[in-house]
Amino acid sequence: MTKIFISYTRKYLSSTQQLADRLEAEGYDVWWDVKLLAGHAFRDAIDEQLEASDVVIVIWTPTSIKSPWVIAEAQHAWNKNAL
Protein backbone atom coordinates (compact mmCIF):
# COMPACT_ATOMS: atom_id res chain seq x y z
CA MET A 1 0.00 0.00 0.00
CA THR A 2 1.29 3.45 -0.89
CA LYS A 3 2.07 5.59 2.14
CA ILE A 4 1.34 9.29 1.65
CA PHE A 5 2.58 12.15 3.82
CA ILE A 6 0.63 15.42 3.58
CA SER A 7 2.39 18.70 4.33
CA TYR A 8 0.11 21.72 4.92
CA THR A 9 -0.58 24.65 7.23
CA ARG A 10 -3.29 24.74 9.88
CA LYS A 11 -5.14 27.52 8.09
CA TYR A 12 -6.15 24.87 5.54
CA LEU A 13 -7.02 22.14 8.03
CA SER A 14 -10.50 21.54 6.64
CA SER A 15 -9.45 21.08 3.01
CA THR A 16 -6.49 18.95 4.11
CA GLN A 17 -8.86 16.76 6.11
CA GLN A 18 -11.05 16.34 3.02
CA LEU A 19 -8.05 15.33 0.92
CA ALA A 20 -6.83 12.87 3.55
CA ASP A 21 -10.30 11.34 3.87
CA ARG A 22 -10.61 10.90 0.09
CA LEU A 23 -7.18 9.31 -0.20
CA GLU A 24 -7.90 6.95 2.71
CA ALA A 25 -11.25 6.02 1.11
CA GLU A 26 -9.26 5.00 -1.97
CA GLY A 27 -7.12 2.70 0.18
CA TYR A 28 -4.03 4.84 0.69
CA ASP A 29 -2.19 4.95 4.00
CA VAL A 30 -2.17 8.68 4.78
CA TRP A 31 -0.19 10.46 7.48
CA TRP A 32 -0.32 14.10 8.48
CA ASP A 33 0.45 15.83 11.74
CA VAL A 34 -3.01 15.40 13.26
CA LYS A 35 -1.84 11.83 13.86
CA LEU A 36 1.01 12.93 16.13
CA LEU A 37 0.86 11.24 19.49
CA ALA A 38 0.91 13.31 22.66
CA GLY A 39 4.40 13.49 24.07
CA HIS A 40 6.02 12.56 20.75
CA ALA A 41 8.83 14.89 19.67
CA PHE A 42 7.35 16.70 16.66
CA ARG A 43 10.51 16.93 14.56
CA ASP A 44 11.49 13.29 15.17
CA ALA A 45 7.98 12.02 14.43
CA ILE A 46 7.70 14.08 11.26
CA ASP A 47 11.14 12.99 10.02
CA GLU A 48 10.26 9.37 10.75
CA GLN A 49 7.00 9.63 8.79
CA LEU A 50 8.65 11.46 5.89
CA GLU A 51 11.26 8.71 5.60
CA ALA A 52 8.58 6.01 5.69
CA SER A 53 6.45 7.70 3.00
CA ASP A 54 6.40 6.73 -0.64
CA VAL A 55 4.83 10.02 -1.72
CA VAL A 56 4.66 13.49 -0.18
CA ILE A 57 1.87 15.86 -1.09
CA VAL A 58 2.69 19.47 -0.29
CA ILE A 59 -0.31 21.78 -0.20
CA TRP A 60 1.16 25.06 -1.44
CA THR A 61 -0.82 28.07 -0.30
CA PRO A 62 0.01 31.72 0.47
CA THR A 63 0.45 30.60 4.09
CA SER A 64 2.46 27.42 3.48
CA ILE A 65 5.06 29.09 1.28
CA LYS A 66 6.05 31.09 4.37
CA SER A 67 6.08 28.12 6.75
CA PRO A 68 9.54 26.85 7.69
CA TRP A 69 7.94 23.49 8.55
CA VAL A 70 6.30 23.04 5.15
CA ILE A 71 9.43 24.17 3.32
CA ALA A 72 11.58 21.74 5.33
CA GLU A 73 9.14 18.88 4.66
CA ALA A 74 9.11 19.69 0.94
CA GLN A 75 12.91 19.79 0.88
CA HIS A 76 13.09 16.45 2.66
CA ALA A 77 10.71 14.95 0.12
CA TRP A 78 12.64 16.49 -2.77
CA ASN A 79 15.89 15.05 -1.43
CA LYS A 80 14.42 11.54 -1.31
CA ASN A 81 12.64 11.99 -4.65
CA ALA A 82 9.18 11.51 -3.13
CA LEU A 83 7.44 14.61 -4.50
N, C-alpha and C positions, 0 to 999 in steps of 0.2 A: 504494500500500500504506500502511495506517495505521501510523504510527510511535508506539510506546508507550514511555514512560519510567516505570520503577517506582522509587518511593521507599520505603525500608524501613530497618530497623536490622539489624545483623549477627546479633543474637540469633535472628532469624527467617530466617536464610540458607537453610535447607533448604526451608521452605515457599515462600519467594520464588523459589527455583530451580524448584520444581515449577510455580508459576504461570507463570514465564517460559517454561519448556519447553512447557507446554500452549498458551500464546499463540503461540509460534513454530510449533508443530505445526499451528496453524490458519492460518498464513500471515502473521501479524503480524510487523513489524520491531520487536523489543523491545530496549531499552537499559536497563541498570542498572549500577551502579558496578563490578561484577566485570569489565566490559569496558574499564575505564580502562587506558590504556597506561602502562607504566613511564616515569617522567620527565615525564609530562603533569601540568600544574598542575591539581589536583583541582577547585578552584572554577571555573576557566575551562572545563574539560572538561564539568563538570556543567551550567554555564550554557549552554554551546553545545548540549548535548543536550536540555536543557529547551526551548530556543528552537526546536529542530528538530522537537520532538515534536508530534503531533496530540492526544494524550491522555496524561494523567499519572495513574497509579494510585498512590495513597498507601496503604500498608498501616499502618493505625492500630492500634497495640498499646500496652500500658502502657509499653513502652520507647520507642517512637517518639514518643509525645506529649511526651516530655521531651527529644527530640533537636533541637538547634538546626538541624542539617542537614535533617532531615525537615520541620521547620516552615518553614524557608526555601524548600525545594523546593515544598512545598504552596502557600505564598504566591505564589511565582513562577507556578505553574500557575493559581492563582486569578486573578492579575492578567492573564494572557493568555487566560483563559476556557477552559482545557484540562482542568479537573477534571470 
